[in-house]
């Protein structure tokens, strides 16, 4: 920093967090560099909310791995309606509902839904690597086609799961972007999905991204919750995530948990 900037005595702590601490002071204001960084982060968060999901690219990535996919759209016709009318993002469009109703009735154990949510960046960057990390652990599961959903809210998975007759639906969706995390993915697990499920009937794993909850640890948590959801026949407030105990020997996992950068709970923040 220049001689015109008063350094903050907490400066040594900055290496432990991405939070905006110990930025210094220039007169009564922030120094120019931190101010510009803040404005950039704010712009990236806004871009994440409005950036369209490249559904074709996701389908291409998944089909290249021999994964069957389906494409759906919520009842929100565009981004403006999606942001102003959250209820429309929770129900399928008439065309998508009719298409899923005609899909073969395989009754899969689990269906994965990739939704843009409030950050298409997150869905595009994190969903496929997470699926690659978790699917090898589901060898004894019947997995339905991966559904790519545009203008999606979390509860859209309930209708998708019900129409596909899935025992469990897992929604991988872009979370509300923060000023240091415009590409954070949320994972929402619902047993016996159907229209009208409440948030108390879901479990949530949040902040899935390399800088937060990385793919191996997120996949471990997801596999744990899926396994116990199937065993107990429920998700939500009745299903507790004790998966960290199985990672006690992994320092990285403990550090993430201790730093409170992860969340696996039945209280979703993005609906």
C-alpha positions in Angstrom: 0.0 0.0 0.0 1.2 3.5 -0.6 2.1 6.0 2.2 -1.3 7.6 1.9 -3.1 4.4 3.1 -3.4 3.5 6.7 -2.7 -0.2 7.1 -5.1 -2.3 9.2 -3.5 -4.3 12.1 -5.6 -7.3 11.1 -3.8 -7.5 7.8 -2.0 -10.7 8.7 -5.4 -12.5 9.0 -6.4 -11.8 5.4 -4.6 -15.0 4.2 -7.1 -17.1 6.1 -10.3 -15.8 4.5 -11.8 -14.4 1.3 -13.9 -12.0 3.5 -13.3 -8.3 3.0 -11.3 -7.6 6.2 -8.3 -5.4 6.9 -8.6 -3.5 3.7 -6.9 -0.4 5.1 -8.1 3.2 4.9 -7.4 6.2 2.8 -8.8 9.2 4.7 -12.4 8.3 5.5 -12.7 5.9 2.6 -11.5 2.6 1.2 -8.3 2.6 -0.8 -8.8 2.6 -4.5 -7.8 -1.0 -5.2 -10.2 -2.6 -2.7 -13.0 -0.3 -3.9 -12.4 -1.4 -7.5 -12.3 -5.1 -6.4 -15.6 -4.6 -4.6 -17.2 -3.1 -7.7 -15.9 -5.9 -9.8 -17.3 -8.6 -7.4 -20.7 -6.8 -7.4 -20.8 -6.7 -11.2 -19.9 -10.4 -11.3 -22.7 -11.2 -8.9 -25.2 -9.3 -11.1 -23.9 -11.0 -14.2 -24.4 -14.4 -12.5 -28.1 -13.6 -11.9 -28.8 -12.5 -15.4 -26.5 -14.7 -17.5 -28.5 -17.3 -19.5 -27.8 -21.0 -19.0 -26.1 -22.7 -21.9 -28.3 -25.8 -21.8 -27.0 -27.1 -25.1 -23.5 -27.2 -23.7 -24.6 -29.1 -20.7 -26.5 -31.7 -22.8 -23.4 -32.1 -24.9 -21.1 -32.6 -21.9 -23.4 -35.2 -20.4 -24.2 -37.1 -23.6 -20.5 -37.3 -24.3 -20.3 -39.4 -21.1 -23.2 -41.6 -22.3 -25.6 -40.0 -19.9 -29.3 -39.7 -21.0 -30.7 -36.2 -20.7 -34.0 -34.4 -20.8 -34.6 -30.7 -21.4 -37.3 -28.7 -19.5 -38.3 -25.1 -18.9 -40.3 -23.7 -16.0 -43.5 -21.7 -16.4 -41.4 -18.5 -16.3 -41.1 -17.5 -19.9 -38.0 -15.3 -19.5 -35.5 -14.0 -16.9 -37.6 -11.0 -16.0 -40.6 -13.1 -15.1 -38.4 -15.6 -13.3 -37.0 -12.9 -11.0 -40.3 -11.1 -10.4 -42.4 -14.3 -10.1 -40.6 -17.0 -8.1 -43.8 -19.1 -8.2 -43.5 -19.6 -11.9 -40.0 -21.0 -11.5 -41.4 -23.7 -9.3 -43.7 -25.2 -11.9 -43.1 -26.7 -15.3 -44.3 -25.1 -18.5 -47.2 -26.9 -20.1 -44.9 -28.2 -22.9 -42.3 -29.6 -20.5 -45.0 -31.2 -18.3 -46.5 -32.9 -21.3 -43.1 -34.1 -22.5 -42.2 -35.6 -19.1 -45.6 -37.2 -18.7 -44.9 -39.2 -21.9 -41.4 -40.3 -20.8 -41.0 -44.1 -20.2 -42.0 -45.0 -16.6 -38.7 -46.5 -15.3 -39.3 -45.5 -11.6 -35.6 -44.7 -11.0 -34.1 -44.6 -7.5 -32.8 -41.1 -8.1 -33.2 -38.3 -10.7 -30.7 -35.5 -10.9 -31.9 -32.0 -12.1 -29.4 -29.3 -13.1 -31.1 -25.9 -12.9 -29.8 -22.4 -13.5 -31.4 -21.0 -10.4 -29.8 -17.6 -9.5 -26.5 -18.4 -11.0 -26.1 -20.1 -14.4 -22.4 -19.9 -13.8 -22.6 -22.3 -11.0 -24.7 -24.8 -12.9 -22.4 -24.7 -15.9 -19.2 -25.0 -13.9 -20.0 -27.2 -10.9 -22.8 -29.6 -11.8 -21.1 -32.0 -14.2 -17.9 -32.4 -12.1 -20.1 -33.1 -9.0 -22.0 -35.7 -10.9 -18.8 -37.3 -12.1 -17.6 -37.5 -8.5 -20.8 -39.0 -7.0 -22.2 -41.4 -9.7 -19.4 -44.0 -9.2 -20.6 -44.3 -5.6 -24.1 -45.1 -6.8 -23.4 -48.4 -8.6 -26.4 -50.1 -7.0 -28.8 -47.3 -7.8 -31.1 -46.9 -10.7 -30.3 -43.4 -12.0 -32.8 -41.7 -14.3 -32.0 -39.3 -17.1 -30.4 -36.0 -16.0 -32.9 -33.2 -16.5 -31.5 -29.8 -17.5 -34.0 -27.1 -16.4 -34.0 -23.4 -17.3 -35.5 -20.6 -15.2 -35.6 -23.1 -12.4 -36.3 -22.8 -8.7 -35.6 -25.6 -6.2 -39.2 -26.8 -6.0 -39.3 -27.4 -9.8 -37.6 -30.7 -8.9 -40.7 -31.9 -7.0 -42.8 -31.8 -10.2 -40.0 -33.3 -12.3 -39.5 -36.2 -9.8 -43.2 -36.8 -9.5 -43.7 -37.0 -13.3 -40.7 -39.4 -13.7 -41.9 -41.4 -10.7 -38.5 -41.1 -9.0 -38.0 -42.2 -5.4 -35.6 -39.3 -4.8 -34.8 -36.1 -6.7 -31.6 -34.2 -6.4 -31.6 -30.6 -7.6 -28.2 -29.1 -8.5 -28.9 -25.4 -8.8 -27.1 -22.1 -8.8 -27.2 -20.4 -5.4 -27.8 -16.7 -4.8 -24.4 -15.2 -5.7 -22.3 -13.5 -3.0 -19.7 -10.9 -3.5 -16.9 -13.5 -3.3 -18.8 -16.5 -4.8 -20.8 -15.9 -8.0 -20.6 -19.6 -9.0 -21.7 -21.4 -5.8 -23.8 -24.5 -6.4 -26.5 -25.8 -4.0 -27.7 -29.4 -3.8 -31.2 -30.1 -2.6 -32.3 -33.7 -1.9 -36.0 -34.6 -1.6 -37.4 -38.1 -0.9 -40.8 -39.0 -2.5 -40.9 -35.7 -4.5 -44.3 -34.3 -5.5 -45.8 -30.9 -6.0 -46.5 -29.3 -2.7 -43.4 -30.5 -0.8 -42.2 -28.0 1.7 -38.6 -26.9 2.4 -38.7 -28.9 5.7 -38.8 -32.0 3.6 -35.4 -31.3 1.9 -31.7 -31.5 2.8 -29.3 -29.0 1.5 -25.6 -29.1 0.7 -24.4 -25.6 -0.1 -21.3 -23.7 -1.5 -20.2 -26.5 -3.8 -17.2 -25.1 -5.7 -13.4 -25.7 -5.7 -13.0 -22.7 -3.4 -15.7 -23.8 -1.0 -16.9 -27.4 -0.5 -14.9 -29.3 -3.2 -16.3 -32.0 -5.3 -15.0 -35.1 -3.4 -16.3 -33.9 -0.1 -19.6 -32.7 -1.6 -20.0 -36.1 -3.3 -19.3 -37.8 0.0 -22.0 -35.8 1.7 -24.4 -36.4 -1.1 -23.8 -40.1 -1.1 -24.3 -40.2 2.6 -27.6 -38.4 2.5 -28.9 -40.4 -0.4 -28.0 -43.7 1.3 -29.7 -42.8 4.5 -32.7 -41.2 2.8 -33.3 -44.5 1.0 -32.8 -46.5 4.2 -35.1 -44.3 6.3 -37.6 -43.3 3.6 -37.3 -39.6 4.3 -35.3 -36.4 3.9 -35.5 -33.0 5.6 -35.6 -32.3 9.3 -35.7 -36.0 10.1 -32.4 -36.8 8.3 -29.3 -35.4 10.0 -26.0 -35.1 8.2 -23.3 -36.9 10.2 -21.1 -37.5 7.3 -18.3 -35.3 8.7 -17.6 -38.0 11.3 -16.6 -40.4 8.4 -14.1 -37.8 7.2 -12.4 -37.3 10.6 -9.1 -38.4 9.1 -9.2 -35.8 6.3 -7.7 -32.5 7.4 -9.1 -30.6 4.5 -12.6 -31.7 5.3 -12.2 -30.7 8.9 -10.9 -27.3 7.9 -13.8 -26.7 5.7 -16.3 -27.7 8.4 -14.5 -25.7 11.1 -14.4 -22.7 8.9 -18.2 -22.9 8.5 -17.9 -22.6 4.7 -20.1 -25.6 4.2 -23.7 -26.4 5.0 -25.8 -29.6 4.9 -29.1 -28.9 6.5 -32.9 -29.0 5.8 -33.2 -25.2 5.6 -32.6 -24.2 1.9 -31.6 -20.6 1.2 -32.6 -20.6 -2.5 -36.1 -21.5 -3.4 
